[in-house]
Amino acid sequence: MRYVRTVIIPRDGGLHPVDDALAEEPDISRELLHNISLLDDGTAVTLFQLSGDIERGREIAEESDEILDFQISEGDDHVTVYAHFVPTDTIVELLSLFREYELVLNMPLEYTGEHSLRAHIVGEEEVIREVIPQVPDDIGLNLEQISDYVPEEERLFSMLTDRQQETLRAALDVGYYQVPRQATHQDIADQLDRSDGTVGEHLRKIEAQVMEAIAP
């Protein structure tokens, strides 16, 4: 099973008129697409996350003929929107393609620009290569990575060097990441027979890689 990281880039605006409208609002930031599914009646539902001027977002949804129903849940620093909507032909064709070939879109998808989305696709490599040429003409794909699929937590751990993995395991064992903290760099160093300076350097690199990987 293979894992493909790609950026979906609509060639003419966004994937949907409402998506276009949200993208053009300077006070609204689209962040994550948690789910999008076709229904048997030809409509679709989606769940996505945004931040910014939620009242303007509500106005856009209410004014849209394509939005059949929506609900908004406000958090401390972001808003989650559920919407029942009429999909474009491009959305129908793209999602039907994934369903026909039994490919998995690993959610959430990440908004990376005004209209583009970073997607993670899981499936057999020969199937993925067969599907790519069939993607609708008004969508571009920028392939970033092809690799063996591993769960997200294992993928993050595999990014670390052997020494960094060993240091992280030792830090967890002695309670360095417990709250409140139960150990120091020296405690980790004693367990690994290294200097506390070396341990500190490894931990800083580990934290930098992990934070960069998980941040939107």
VMD Tcl script that draws the C-alpha trace (Angstrom):
set ca {
  {0.00 0.00 0.00}
  {1.34 3.40 -1.00}
  {0.96 6.91 0.33}
  {0.91 9.93 -2.02}
  {1.08 13.52 -0.86}
  {-0.17 15.91 -3.51}
  {-1.53 19.44 -3.87}
  {-4.86 19.75 -5.67}
  {-4.93 22.97 -7.68}
  {-8.14 23.97 -9.49}
  {-7.11 25.67 -12.73}
  {-9.97 28.18 -12.77}
  {-10.91 29.37 -9.30}
  {-11.91 26.99 -6.55}
  {-13.69 23.66 -6.49}
  {-17.01 25.31 -5.62}
  {-18.57 28.83 -5.82}
  {-18.82 29.03 -2.02}
  {-15.20 27.96 -1.76}
  {-14.34 30.83 -4.12}
  {-16.29 33.30 -2.03}
  {-14.60 32.24 1.22}
  {-11.16 32.31 -0.41}
  {-11.66 35.89 -1.57}
  {-12.59 37.17 1.90}
  {-9.49 38.78 3.50}
  {-10.87 38.29 7.02}
  {-11.57 34.56 6.63}
  {-8.95 31.80 6.61}
  {-9.89 28.30 5.45}
  {-7.74 25.79 7.34}
  {-8.76 22.13 7.15}
  {-11.27 20.06 5.20}
  {-12.29 17.26 7.57}
  {-14.73 15.44 5.33}
  {-16.56 15.62 2.00}
  {-18.96 12.92 0.80}
  {-21.41 12.41 -2.05}
  {-24.97 11.38 -1.16}
  {-27.25 9.09 -3.17}
  {-29.53 11.99 -4.16}
  {-26.71 13.81 -5.99}
  {-26.01 16.32 -3.22}
  {-23.01 16.28 -0.88}
  {-22.04 17.05 2.70}
  {-18.84 18.51 4.01}
  {-17.20 19.39 7.32}
  {-14.46 22.00 7.31}
  {-12.60 24.33 9.63}
  {-11.99 28.05 9.24}
  {-11.12 31.07 11.34}
  {-11.78 34.79 11.16}
  {-14.98 36.74 10.52}
  {-17.59 34.06 11.16}
  {-20.52 36.44 10.60}
  {-19.27 37.14 7.08}
  {-18.94 33.39 6.55}
  {-22.52 32.92 7.71}
  {-23.70 35.59 5.24}
  {-21.91 33.84 2.35}
  {-23.57 30.52 3.23}
  {-27.02 32.10 3.56}
  {-26.70 33.92 0.22}
  {-25.57 30.83 -1.71}
  {-28.11 28.92 -3.77}
  {-25.78 25.89 -3.67}
  {-25.88 25.61 0.15}
  {-28.99 23.65 1.14}
  {-28.34 23.67 4.88}
  {-25.47 24.48 7.22}
  {-24.54 24.48 10.89}
  {-21.69 26.34 12.57}
  {-19.88 25.34 15.77}
  {-17.63 28.01 17.27}
  {-14.50 27.08 19.24}
  {-11.94 29.25 21.02}
  {-9.73 29.85 17.98}
  {-11.55 28.30 15.02}
  {-14.97 27.51 13.60}
  {-16.24 24.16 12.31}
  {-18.84 24.28 9.55}
  {-21.13 21.44 8.46}
  {-22.77 22.05 5.07}
  {-25.21 20.16 2.87}
  {-24.65 21.46 -0.63}
  {-25.04 20.95 -4.36}
  {-21.63 19.81 -5.69}
  {-20.09 20.93 -8.96}
  {-19.50 18.43 -11.77}
  {-15.77 18.59 -10.96}
  {-16.32 17.55 -7.34}
  {-18.64 14.72 -8.38}
  {-16.19 13.46 -10.98}
  {-13.19 13.65 -8.64}
  {-14.87 11.93 -5.66}
  {-16.46 9.30 -7.91}
  {-13.02 8.53 -9.31}
  {-11.61 7.87 -5.84}
  {-14.60 5.72 -4.93}
  {-14.50 3.71 -8.18}
  {-10.83 2.86 -7.74}
  {-11.10 2.32 -3.97}
  {-8.57 5.01 -3.09}
  {-8.65 6.62 0.34}
  {-8.38 10.36 0.91}
  {-6.62 10.53 4.26}
  {-8.40 13.35 6.10}
  {-8.10 16.15 6.93}
  {-7.05 17.95 3.75}
  {-5.09 21.14 4.32}
  {-5.77 24.43 2.56}
  {-2.39 25.61 1.28}
  {-3.29 28.70 -0.72}
  {-6.16 30.73 -2.08}
  {-7.74 27.72 -3.76}
  {-5.34 24.76 -3.40}
  {-5.58 21.79 -1.03}
  {-2.88 19.40 0.15}
  {-4.23 15.84 0.00}
  {-2.90 12.50 1.18}
  {-4.03 9.54 -0.95}
  {-3.67 5.92 0.14}
  {-3.93 2.91 -2.18}
  {-2.07 0.53 -4.47}
  {0.64 2.30 -6.47}
  {-0.42 0.93 -9.86}
  {-4.01 2.05 -9.17}
  {-2.87 5.53 -8.15}
  {-0.83 5.84 -11.35}
  {-3.84 4.71 -13.38}
  {-6.13 7.27 -11.75}
  {-3.92 10.35 -12.05}
  {-4.39 10.79 -15.84}
  {-8.17 10.55 -15.33}
  {-8.37 13.48 -12.93}
  {-10.69 16.18 -14.38}
  {-8.96 18.54 -16.81}
  {-9.76 21.61 -14.70}
  {-7.75 20.24 -11.77}
  {-3.98 20.19 -11.55}
  {-2.01 17.85 -9.29}
  {1.39 18.71 -7.87}
  {2.90 15.46 -6.56}
  {5.10 16.08 -3.52}
  {5.87 12.61 -2.15}
  {5.26 8.92 -2.84}
  {6.16 6.45 -0.09}
  {4.98 3.36 1.76}
  {1.96 4.06 3.93}
  {2.38 4.10 7.68}
  {-0.01 5.56 10.30}
  {0.55 9.23 11.08}
  {2.18 8.69 14.47}
  {4.61 6.13 13.02}
  {5.31 8.42 10.07}
  {6.35 11.24 12.43}
  {8.55 8.90 14.47}
  {10.23 7.56 11.32}
  {11.29 11.13 10.44}
  {13.75 11.04 13.36}
  {17.27 9.63 13.26}
  {18.09 6.51 15.28}
  {19.79 8.64 17.96}
  {16.81 10.98 18.12}
  {14.37 8.05 18.44}
  {16.48 6.59 21.26}
  {16.61 9.96 23.01}
  {12.85 10.47 22.72}
  {12.12 7.01 24.16}
  {14.44 7.69 27.08}
  {12.84 11.11 27.68}
  {9.41 9.51 27.84}
  {10.66 6.71 30.11}
  {12.09 9.09 32.75}
  {9.08 11.43 32.67}
  {10.63 14.40 30.86}
  {7.35 15.13 29.05}
  {5.04 14.54 31.99}
  {3.16 17.51 33.49}
  {4.66 18.61 35.77}
  {8.03 17.54 34.37}
  {9.61 14.68 36.31}
  {13.13 14.68 34.84}
  {15.89 16.87 33.40}
  {18.29 16.63 30.47}
  {20.82 15.17 32.89}
  {18.45 12.34 33.89}
  {18.06 11.42 30.23}
  {21.81 11.73 29.68}
  {22.52 9.41 32.62}
  {20.22 6.75 31.15}
  {21.85 6.99 27.71}
  {25.42 7.57 28.91}
  {25.69 10.83 26.98}
  {26.25 14.47 27.90}
  {23.29 16.64 28.83}
  {24.29 19.03 26.04}
  {23.95 16.27 23.44}
  {20.57 15.28 24.86}
  {19.39 18.89 24.75}
  {20.45 19.24 21.12}
  {18.61 16.03 20.16}
  {15.43 17.13 21.95}
  {15.43 20.54 20.27}
  {15.74 18.92 16.83}
  {13.02 16.40 17.68}
  {10.62 19.11 18.84}
  {11.36 21.28 15.80}
  {10.61 18.43 13.36}
  {7.44 17.34 15.13}
  {6.06 20.88 15.51}
  {6.71 21.62 11.84}
  {5.03 18.36 10.81}
  {1.82 18.83 12.81}
  {1.27 22.58 12.40}
  {-1.20 23.61 9.65}
}
mol new
graphics top color blue
foreach p $ca { graphics top sphere $p radius 0.5 }
foreach p [lrange $ca 0 end-1] q [lrange $ca 1 end] { graphics top cylinder $p $q radius 0.2 }
display resetview
